[in-house]
Amino acid sequence: MNNLFRQRRQKHFMELLKYWRLVFNDHFVIALFFLFGALAYGYSQWLPQLNSHLWWSRWLLVLWFILITQVGRLATLLKRPDPIFLLPQVTAINHYLKQAIIYSITLGLVMMTALSAIALPFALTTERLTEIDVVLILVTALLTKVTWLWTARKAISIRWGAQHYRTLAEYWVNPAIVWLVTWLGNPFWGLLVSLLLLIAMVAYYRQVAIDWRLAVRSEQDRMYSIYRFFNLFTDVPTVQGNVKRRRWANGVIALLENKSHPWSYLYVRGFIRNTEISGLVARLTIVGMLFAFFIPLDWLNSVVVMLFIYLVASQMIPFYEQYRANVFTHIYPIAHESQVKDFQQLLNKITVVVMLLIVIASVGSDLNWQRLVVNLVLGIGESYLLTKFYFQSRVKKLAK
């Protein structure tokens, strides 16, 4: 069983690596570099403006640590045929699950440590913490994550698996108790509560014989959430979209479509119906608006605005090849230049709409109209360059 889990873990790594290389391409890595750099710089500029008498700081820390406790699920790597082929291995499956729990705890602790470190500068600024307090908080975070994963383990057991609402409450209530005591009381008492809670959970939930149906379904849900993230950037065969009528899209189609142009008809409706590409554009627009609204530094705000406009346009360009594999698009007597022109018009309209939304959001809570005008000028120029020159260069590369 140890060898089986080791083989599956290696295969799992290779599968994730295949998608990671597609997601984190050169352009996206550069965009992330500027994005996280902008966030880190804005975070560092925001901290000196705070003081140690903020009534909401502790509540914000409680909420942050409760949320990050939910990051990182139990990875069993079980497959659908396992209930049949591994059913005779009732005793040996415990060794397999032990390896899965150790693997999940290792990943969970790494993520918990990294996410906790993000909040510590804020905590040190607003709270009077000593070095011992910081160590106690980190240890508390690790113990709380182990308790959460043990709750996930008992959730796929025969005895406790049917109590879904009880498990869901434990996912949120147990961390809430620990972090309320930690931040509203004392880090030492928070550590003590987290330790007692872990001991109580392990002692009480002793009968954790695996429920195969729940375990396989839980692993499928975990992998589906990962595949959905990858599907934002590339096609994942295991993720299938749902077909449904979208009446609200009639007005959007009328705005984007160029009448009596077959390629415009295909591209506009394909963009609306393809939930991967339209959803990606919508999410990037919303995130870009939030960043543009909250970043106070003018030059950094302009960089972020231009970055998100570029991200939307660059993610749209691969959609140009959407109908290449459809043989019926090649039998119509329509010139290739018509396809390029129709997609270019669609790209231009979407880029301009996204640009306007992000630029309007960049006015910020301080209503900085000068920054809005500068971002508008930069956004118009960037949109023209992206749709006129950058798109043409990408089309030439795709045609080779």
BELKA-V543971 format. One record per pair of residues at least 6 apart in sequence whose ideal C-beta (glycine too) atoms are under 8 Angstrom apart, sorted by sequence separation. I is the first residue (numbers start at 1). GAP is how many residues later the second one is. D is the distance in whole Angstrom. If there is no record, write none. Layout:
BEGIN
((I & GAP & D) (I & GAP & D))
END
This chain:
BEGIN
((123 & 6 & 6) (154 & 6 & 5) (155 & 6 & 6) (160 & 6 & 8) (230 & 6 & 5) (258 & 6 & 4) (271 & 6 & 6) (272 & 6 & 6) (295 & 6 & 5) (323 & 6 & 5) (362 & 6 & 8) (363 & 6 & 7) (50 & 7 & 8) (86 & 7 & 6) (89 & 7 & 8) (160 & 7 & 7) (182 & 7 & 7) (183 & 7 & 8) (257 & 7 & 5) (271 & 7 & 6) (364 & 7 & 7) (24 & 8 & 8) (129 & 8 & 8) (181 & 8 & 5) (182 & 8 & 3) (228 & 8 & 8) (231 & 8 & 4) (257 & 8 & 7) (363 & 8 & 7) (155 & 9 & 8) (181 & 9 & 5) (182 & 9 & 8) (227 & 9 & 5) (292 & 9 & 6) (295 & 9 & 6) (362 & 9 & 6) (363 & 9 & 5) (86 & 10 & 8) (124 & 10 & 8) (362 & 10 & 6) (179 & 11 & 7) (182 & 11 & 8) (227 & 11 & 5) (228 & 11 & 6) (257 & 11 & 5) (155 & 12 & 4) (178 & 12 & 6) (181 & 12 & 5) (227 & 12 & 5) (256 & 12 & 5) (292 & 12 & 6) (360 & 12 & 7) (154 & 13 & 7) (291 & 13 & 5) (292 & 13 & 5) (359 & 13 & 6) (362 & 13 & 5) (120 & 14 & 6) (123 & 14 & 8) (224 & 14 & 7) (178 & 15 & 5) (223 & 15 & 8) (224 & 15 & 7) (253 & 15 & 5) (256 & 15 & 7) (151 & 16 & 6) (177 & 16 & 7) (178 & 16 & 5) (253 & 16 & 7) (288 & 16 & 7) (292 & 16 & 8) (359 & 16 & 5) (120 & 17 & 8) (288 & 17 & 7) (291 & 17 & 7) (358 & 17 & 8) (359 & 17 & 5) (151 & 19 & 5) (178 & 19 & 7) (253 & 19 & 6) (151 & 20 & 6) (177 & 20 & 7) (252 & 20 & 6) (288 & 20 & 3) (359 & 20 & 5) (76 & 21 & 7) (116 & 21 & 7) (287 & 21 & 7) (288 & 21 & 8) (358 & 21 & 7) (116 & 22 & 6) (77 & 23 & 7) (148 & 23 & 7) (151 & 23 & 7) (174 & 23 & 6) (249 & 23 & 5) (285 & 23 & 8) (288 & 23 & 8) (320 & 23 & 5) (356 & 23 & 8) (76 & 24 & 5) (284 & 24 & 6) (288 & 24 & 8) (319 & 24 & 8) (355 & 24 & 4) (75 & 25 & 6) (113 & 25 & 7) (116 & 25 & 5) (355 & 25 & 7) (74 & 26 & 7) (148 & 26 & 7) (246 & 26 & 7) (74 & 27 & 7) (147 & 27 & 6) (148 & 27 & 7) (174 & 27 & 8) (284 & 27 & 5) (285 & 27 & 7) (355 & 27 & 8) (75 & 28 & 6) (113 & 28 & 7) (284 & 28 & 5) (355 & 28 & 5) (75 & 29 & 5) (112 & 29 & 5) (113 & 29 & 7) (74 & 30 & 5) (112 & 30 & 6) (144 & 30 & 7) (317 & 30 & 7) (73 & 31 & 7) (144 & 31 & 5) (281 & 31 & 6) (284 & 31 & 7) (316 & 31 & 6) (352 & 31 & 6) (72 & 32 & 7) (75 & 32 & 7) (112 & 32 & 8) (351 & 32 & 5) (109 & 33 & 5) (112 & 33 & 5) (241 & 33 & 8) (242 & 33 & 8) (144 & 34 & 5) (241 & 34 & 5) (281 & 34 & 7) (313 & 34 & 7) (316 & 34 & 6) (72 & 35 & 6) (144 & 35 & 8) (241 & 35 & 7) (280 & 35 & 6) (281 & 35 & 7) (316 & 35 & 8) (348 & 35 & 7) (351 & 35 & 6) (72 & 36 & 4) (109 & 36 & 6) (351 & 36 & 6) (71 & 37 & 8) (108 & 37 & 5) (109 & 37 & 8) (108 & 38 & 8) (140 & 38 & 6) (277 & 38 & 7) (312 & 38 & 7) (313 & 38 & 5) (72 & 39 & 5) (277 & 39 & 7) (312 & 39 & 6) (347 & 39 & 8) (348 & 39 & 4) (71 & 40 & 5) (72 & 40 & 7) (105 & 40 & 8) (108 & 40 & 8) (347 & 40 & 5) (71 & 41 & 7) (105 & 41 & 6) (108 & 41 & 6) (235 & 41 & 8) (140 & 42 & 6) (277 & 42 & 5) (309 & 42 & 7) (312 & 42 & 5) (68 & 43 & 8) (69 & 43 & 7) (344 & 43 & 6) (68 & 44 & 6) (71 & 44 & 7) (105 & 44 & 6) (232 & 44 & 7) (347 & 44 & 6) (104 & 45 & 6) (137 & 45 & 7) (160 & 45 & 6) (231 & 45 & 6) (274 & 45 & 7) (309 & 45 & 7) (308 & 46 & 8) (309 & 46 & 5) (68 & 47 & 4) (140 & 47 & 7) (147 & 47 & 7) (154 & 47 & 8) (160 & 47 & 8) (232 & 47 & 7) (233 & 47 & 8) (344 & 47 & 6) (68 & 48 & 7) (101 & 48 & 7) (104 & 48 & 8) (143 & 48 & 7) (150 & 48 & 7) (157 & 48 & 8) (159 & 48 & 5) (160 & 48 & 7) (232 & 48 & 5) (271 & 48 & 7) (274 & 48 & 7) (158 & 49 & 8) (159 & 49 & 8) (270 & 49 & 7) (309 & 49 & 7) (137 & 50 & 5) (140 & 50 & 5) (144 & 50 & 5) (147 & 50 & 6) (151 & 50 & 7) (157 & 50 & 7) (159 & 50 & 7) (161 & 50 & 4) (308 & 50 & 6) (65 & 51 & 7) (136 & 51 & 4) (140 & 51 & 5) (143 & 51 & 4) (147 & 51 & 5) (150 & 51 & 5) (154 & 51 & 4) (157 & 51 & 4) (158 & 51 & 5) (232 & 51 & 7) (101 & 52 & 6) (136 & 52 & 6) (139 & 52 & 6) (143 & 52 & 6) (146 & 52 & 6) (150 & 52 & 6) (157 & 52 & 6) (158 & 52 & 7) (267 & 52 & 7) (270 & 52 & 5) (137 & 53 & 7) (144 & 53 & 8) (157 & 53 & 6) (158 & 53 & 5) (161 & 53 & 4) (270 & 53 & 7) (305 & 53 & 5) (65 & 54 & 7) (133 & 54 & 5) (136 & 54 & 7) (140 & 54 & 5) (147 & 54 & 6) (151 & 54 & 8) (154 & 54 & 5) (156 & 54 & 6) (157 & 54 & 6) (305 & 54 & 6) (64 & 55 & 5) (136 & 55 & 5) (143 & 55 & 5) (150 & 55 & 7) (153 & 55 & 6) (156 & 55 & 6) (267 & 55 & 7) (340 & 55 & 6) (97 & 56 & 8) (127 & 56 & 8) (266 & 56 & 8) (157 & 57 & 8) (266 & 57 & 6) (305 & 57 & 6) (61 & 58 & 6) (129 & 58 & 8) (156 & 58 & 5) (155 & 59 & 7) (156 & 59 & 4) (302 & 60 & 8) (61 & 61 & 7) (301 & 61 & 6) (60 & 62 & 8) (61 & 62 & 6) (156 & 62 & 5) (12 & 63 & 8) (155 & 63 & 7) (266 & 63 & 7) (301 & 63 & 8) (12 & 65 & 6) (57 & 65 & 7) (57 & 66 & 8) (61 & 66 & 8) (152 & 66 & 8) (288 & 66 & 8) (292 & 66 & 5) (292 & 67 & 8) (9 & 68 & 6) (58 & 68 & 8) (289 & 68 & 6) (293 & 68 & 5) (296 & 68 & 7) (8 & 69 & 4) (57 & 69 & 4) (58 & 69 & 7) (281 & 69 & 7) (285 & 69 & 5) (289 & 69 & 5) (292 & 69 & 5) (293 & 69 & 7) (295 & 69 & 8) (302 & 69 & 7) (57 & 70 & 7) (262 & 70 & 7) (284 & 70 & 8) (288 & 70 & 5) (292 & 70 & 4) (293 & 70 & 8) (294 & 70 & 7) (296 & 70 & 7) (298 & 70 & 7) (301 & 70 & 6) (305 & 70 & 5) (309 & 70 & 6) (313 & 70 & 8) (263 & 71 & 7) (290 & 71 & 7) (293 & 71 & 6) (294 & 71 & 8) (5 & 72 & 7) (50 & 72 & 8) (54 & 72 & 5) (69 & 72 & 8) (262 & 72 & 6) (285 & 72 & 6) (289 & 72 & 4) (292 & 72 & 8) (293 & 72 & 7) (302 & 72 & 6) (306 & 72 & 6) (310 & 72 & 7) (52 & 73 & 8) (68 & 73 & 8) (72 & 73 & 7) (281 & 73 & 7) (285 & 73 & 7) (288 & 73 & 8) (298 & 73 & 5) (302 & 73 & 6) (305 & 73 & 7) (306 & 73 & 7) (309 & 73 & 5) (313 & 73 & 4) (47 & 74 & 6) (52 & 74 & 6) (301 & 74 & 7) (305 & 74 & 6) (309 & 74 & 7) (313 & 74 & 7) (317 & 74 & 6) (320 & 74 & 8) (47 & 75 & 7) (50 & 75 & 5) (51 & 75 & 7) (52 & 75 & 7) (69 & 75 & 5) (74 & 75 & 6) (263 & 75 & 6) (267 & 75 & 6) (271 & 75 & 7) (320 & 75 & 7) (50 & 76 & 6) (52 & 76 & 6) (65 & 76 & 7) (69 & 76 & 6) (262 & 76 & 8) (263 & 76 & 5) (267 & 76 & 6) (298 & 76 & 7) (302 & 76 & 6) (306 & 76 & 5) (310 & 76 & 7) (48 & 77 & 8) (72 & 77 & 8) (261 & 77 & 7) (309 & 77 & 7) (313 & 77 & 7) (317 & 77 & 5) (321 & 77 & 6) (43 & 78 & 7) (47 & 78 & 5) (70 & 78 & 7) (74 & 78 & 4) (264 & 78 & 4) (268 & 78 & 6) (313 & 78 & 8) (320 & 78 & 7) (65 & 79 & 8) (69 & 79 & 5) (73 & 79 & 6) (74 & 79 & 6) (263 & 79 & 4) (267 & 79 & 5) (271 & 79 & 8) (76 & 80 & 7) (263 & 80 & 7) (261 & 81 & 5) (264 & 81 & 7) (74 & 82 & 8) (233 & 82 & 8) (264 & 82 & 7) (292 & 83 & 8) (258 & 84 & 6) (258 & 87 & 6) (1 & 88 & 7) (256 & 90 & 6) (1 & 91 & 5) (5 & 91 & 5) (1 & 92 & 7) (4 & 92 & 6) (2 & 93 & 6) (6 & 93 & 8) (256 & 93 & 5) (1 & 94 & 4) (2 & 94 & 8) (5 & 94 & 4) (9 & 94 & 6) (255 & 94 & 7) (256 & 94 & 7) (1 & 95 & 4) (5 & 95 & 6) (2 & 97 & 6) (1 & 98 & 8) (5 & 98 & 8) (70 & 101 & 7) (70 & 102 & 8) (70 & 105 & 8) (66 & 106 & 7) (69 & 106 & 4) (66 & 109 & 5) (65 & 110 & 7) (66 & 110 & 6) (66 & 113 & 6) (97 & 113 & 7) (62 & 114 & 7) (65 & 114 & 5) (62 & 117 & 5) (65 & 117 & 8) (93 & 117 & 6) (61 & 118 & 8) (62 & 118 & 6) (65 & 118 & 8) (62 & 120 & 8) (62 & 121 & 5) (61 & 122 & 5) (62 & 122 & 7) (59 & 124 & 8) (58 & 125 & 5) (87 & 125 & 7) (58 & 126 & 6) (83 & 129 & 4) (82 & 130 & 7) (83 & 130 & 7) (83 & 133 & 7) (78 & 134 & 8) (82 & 134 & 7) (80 & 136 & 6) (78 & 137 & 5) (79 & 137 & 7) (78 & 138 & 5) (76 & 139 & 6) (79 & 140 & 8) (80 & 140 & 8) (78 & 141 & 5) (76 & 142 & 7) (77 & 142 & 7) (76 & 143 & 5) (74 & 144 & 7) (75 & 144 & 7) (75 & 147 & 7) (74 & 148 & 8) (73 & 149 & 5) (28 & 205 & 7) (23 & 207 & 6) (22 & 208 & 8) (16 & 210 & 8) (23 & 210 & 5) (19 & 211 & 4) (22 & 211 & 7) (23 & 211 & 7) (22 & 212 & 4) (19 & 215 & 7) (19 & 217 & 7) (45 & 251 & 8) (39 & 252 & 8) (42 & 252 & 8) (45 & 252 & 7) (38 & 253 & 7) (42 & 253 & 5) (42 & 254 & 7) (42 & 255 & 7) (35 & 256 & 8) (41 & 256 & 7) (38 & 257 & 7) (42 & 258 & 7) (41 & 259 & 6) (38 & 262 & 5) (38 & 265 & 7) (38 & 266 & 5) (34 & 269 & 6) (35 & 269 & 7) (34 & 270 & 8) (35 & 272 & 7) (34 & 273 & 6) (31 & 276 & 6) (31 & 279 & 7) (31 & 280 & 6) (27 & 287 & 6))
END
